[in-house]
Amino acid sequence: MKVFFINKKHIIINIILVILIVLLIFLYFSFKNSNTLAIELSKNSFISSENIEKVSELTKSDEKIAYLTFDDGPSKVTVRILDILKEENVKATFFVIGKHVEKYPEIVKKAYEDGHYIANHGYDHDNSKLYKNSESFKEEIIKTDEAIGDAIGIQNYCSHIFRFPNGFMSPGNKSKKKEAVKLLAEMNYTYIDWNCLNNDSMKKYSKEQLLNNLKKSAKNKGSLVVLMHDTKDVSDSSAILKESIEYLRQEGYEFKNFYDLLD
Ligand SMILES: [Zn+2]
């Protein structure tokens, strides 16, 4: 009877120990996740010249880091992309279009709460509006950040990172884009293009072709800023996202988003 009593006590102690261990593991992972959650960006936050330098030097690094970026959303496709990113535990960056944010605010909120960076791609994705004059350029950016702020519940949201529609490197509007870079600096923004893509916006590619495009484009490169689109207009990058992540992991890549550049 005594032995039984001691054993029972031991069992209880063991159960308590197991509960404590599970609790500690849970606390560890919640803390770990909270570190990767979005830092609050607002007009009061500041992107330093060192950070601007880091962003502009990003693709010159030999480090095997991949920054997945999705342009032109949000759309219904974004939901599928968010699910895959969560499954794969990858944090990405979304360059959203302001008018689309107003259409799907709940999707932007989810992306933000999942720890993805919500960056600015202009309100209309229309170069005639964007480059009309300095005021309209600034307005395209401010209106987009206001839409993001409304969606995620942060007043005075400032995304700090802009991507030019069609990219800064595209041939059109060269002198206007140079002027725009000065305006961006005044507004405490920087911009980023990409150095890797699967060409999902070019035409209707099959899954295999999209993955091959990515492999070719990533070849012999260090850090990657990967351009994809979360719209349903042309090729569907969400259909190949899981395989693309697996491929980059096999190649030794670690995934980060732009929050890691702003700390
Ligand atoms: Zn775009």
Residues whose N, C-alpha, C, O or C-beta is under 5 A from the ligand:
A	BS01	ZN	D71 D72 P165 N166
